[in-house]
C-alpha cells in the first residue's frame, strides 16, 4: 500500500505542474499589449496623446499652482499693506479731528498737541465718552492751555487747585544771591520765572 500512495502523490504533483504550465500560456507580449492598451485608454481619458504629454501637462499644472500660490501670497501682502495704511489714515483722521476740536475750544497754538494727546488719552481710557467731553475735562484741569490763566506776581499760574504760591515772589537781586540748589528749586518749580531772571 505504501507504493500506491507514492504513485498518487506523483500524479498529484504532475497534475499541479500541468496547471502551472496552462497559466503560463499568456505570453509576455500579451502582458505588454494589455499594459499598453490600459495606458492608451488612460491617456485618452485625460486628453493626452503620450506619456510625455501627460508629464508635460502635470509639470505645467504644478507651475501654474506655484504661480497661483505666489499670486495669493502677493495679494495677502498687498492686503496687509492696505489694511495697515487704512488703519494709519484712520488714526490720522481721528487725530486731526481731535486737534480741530481742541482749536475750536480755544486752546492756544503752543498747547494744541498737549491738549489733543491728553483728550485722546481720556477717550481711549474710557474717562470720557467723546472727544468734546475729554477736551472740556482737559481744559478744566489745565486752564493755561487756553491762555486764560491768572498768574501770581512771580508769573506762576493760579487756578482753583493752585491758590497758594509754592514759590514766593522773589526779585532779581534775591535770585542773583541764590546758590545753585536754590536756583535749581526755582527752575523746577517756576521755569518761566527762572528764564526771566537768566535772560
C-alpha positions in Angstrom: 0.0 0.0 0.0 2.9 2.3 0.6 3.7 2.1 -3.1 0.3 3.1 -4.2 0.4 6.3 -2.0 3.6 7.4 -3.7 2.1 6.9 -7.1 -0.9 9.1 -6.2 1.4 11.8 -4.9 3.4 11.7 -8.1 0.2 12.0 -10.0 -1.0 15.0 -8.0 2.4 16.7 -8.4 2.3 16.1 -12.1 -1.2 17.5 -12.3 0.0 20.6 -10.4 2.8 21.1 -12.9 0.3 20.8 -15.7 -1.9 23.5 -14.3 1.1 25.9 -13.9 2.0 25.2 -17.5 -1.5 26.2 -18.6 -1.4 29.5 -16.7 1.9 30.5 -18.3 0.3 30.2 -21.7 -0.1 34.0 -21.5 2.9 35.4 -23.2 5.0 38.4 -22.3 3.8 40.0 -25.5 0.1 39.7 -24.3 1.0 41.3 -21.0 2.8 44.2 -22.7 -0.1 44.7 -25.1 -2.6 44.7 -22.3 -0.5 47.2 -20.3 -0.1 49.5 -23.4 -3.8 49.3 -24.0 -4.5 50.3 -20.4 -2.0 53.2 -20.7 -3.6 54.3 -24.0 -7.1 54.2 -22.5 -5.9 56.3 -19.5 -4.2 58.8 -21.8 -7.4 59.2 -23.9 -9.4 59.8 -20.7 -7.1 62.6 -19.6 -6.7 64.0 -23.1 -3.1 63.3 -23.7 -1.6 61.6 -26.7 1.5 60.1 -24.9 3.1 59.6 -21.5 5.5 62.5 -22.2 2.5 64.8 -23.0 0.9 63.7 -19.7 4.2 64.5 -17.9 4.2 68.0 -19.5 0.6 68.6 -18.5 1.4 67.7 -14.9 4.5 69.9 -14.9 2.5 72.8 -16.4 -0.2 72.3 -13.7 2.5 72.3 -11.0 4.0 75.5 -12.3 0.6 77.1 -12.5 -0.1 76.1 -8.9 3.2 77.7 -7.8 2.4 80.9 -9.7 -1.1 81.0 -8.2 0.4 80.4 -4.7 2.8 83.3 -5.3 0.0 85.5 -6.6 -2.0 84.6 -3.5 0.9 85.4 -1.2 1.5 88.7 -3.0 -2.2 89.5 -2.7 -2.1 88.8 1.0 0.9 91.1 1.5 -0.8 93.8 -0.5 -4.0 93.4 1.5 -2.0 93.7 4.8 -0.3 96.8 3.5 -3.6 98.3 2.5 -5.1 97.5 5.9 -2.1 99.0 7.7 -2.3 102.1 5.6 -6.1 102.3 6.3 -5.6 102.0 10.0 -2.8 104.6 9.9 -5.0 107.0 7.9 -8.0 106.4 10.2 -5.8 107.2 13.2 -4.5 110.4 11.5 -8.1 111.5 10.7 -9.1 110.9 14.3 -6.0 112.9 15.5 -6.8 115.8 13.1 -10.4 115.9 14.2 -9.3 116.0 17.8 -6.8 118.8 17.0 -9.6 120.7 15.2 -11.9 120.3 18.2 -9.1 121.4 20.5 -8.5 124.6 18.4 -12.3 125.3 18.4 -12.3 125.1 22.2 -9.8 128.0 22.3 -6.6 126.2 23.0 -3.5 128.3 22.1 -1.3 127.1 19.3 1.6 126.2 21.6 -0.7 123.8 23.6 -2.7 122.1 20.8 -0.6 119.0 20.7 -0.6 118.6 24.5 -4.3 119.1 24.8 -5.0 116.8 21.9 -2.9 114.0 23.4 -4.5 114.3 26.8 -8.0 114.4 25.4 -7.4 111.4 23.2 -5.9 109.5 26.2 -9.1 110.3 28.2 -11.3 108.9 25.4 -9.2 105.8 24.8 -9.1 105.0 28.6 -12.8 105.5 29.0 -12.6 108.5 31.2 -14.6 110.5 28.7 -17.3 109.2 26.3 -16.3 111.5 23.4 -13.6 114.0 22.4 -15.6 117.1 23.2 -16.2 115.9 26.8 -12.5 115.0 27.1 -11.4 118.4 25.9 -13.6 120.1 28.5 -12.1 117.9 31.2 -8.5 118.6 30.0 -9.2 122.4 29.8 -10.7 122.3 33.3 -7.6 120.8 34.8 -5.2 122.8 32.5 -6.6 126.3 32.1 -3.2 127.5 30.9 -3.9 125.7 27.6 -6.4 128.4 26.6 -4.2 131.3 27.7 -6.9 132.4 30.1 -4.8 132.0 33.2 -4.4 134.2 36.2 -0.9 134.5 37.3 0.7 135.4 40.5 3.3 138.2 40.9 6.1 135.7 40.1 4.4 134.5 36.8 3.1 131.2 38.1 -0.4 130.1 37.0 -3.2 130.3 39.6 -6.3 128.3 39.3 -8.7 126.8 41.9 -6.4 124.0 42.7 -3.3 126.2 42.9 -4.3 129.1 45.1 -1.2 129.1 47.2 2.1 130.0 45.6 4.8 127.4 46.2 7.5 129.9 45.2 7.0 133.2 46.9 7.7 136.3 44.8 11.4 136.9 44.5 13.3 139.7 43.0 16.1 139.6 40.5 18.6 140.7 43.3 17.3 137.8 45.5 17.7 135.4 42.6 21.3 136.6 42.0 22.2 135.9 45.6 20.9 132.3 45.5 23.2 129.3 45.4 22.9 126.5 42.9 20.5 124.4 44.9 18.1 127.3 45.4 18.2 128.3 41.8 17.5 124.7 40.8 14.4 124.8 43.0 13.2 127.9 41.3 13.9 126.3 37.9 11.9 123.2 38.7 9.0 125.0 40.5 8.8 128.0 38.2 10.7 127.6 34.9 9.2 130.9 33.5 10.5 132.9 36.4 13.9 131.2 36.1 14.0 132.1 32.4 13.0 135.7 33.1 15.9 136.1 35.6 18.5 134.3 33.5 18.0 136.3 30.3 
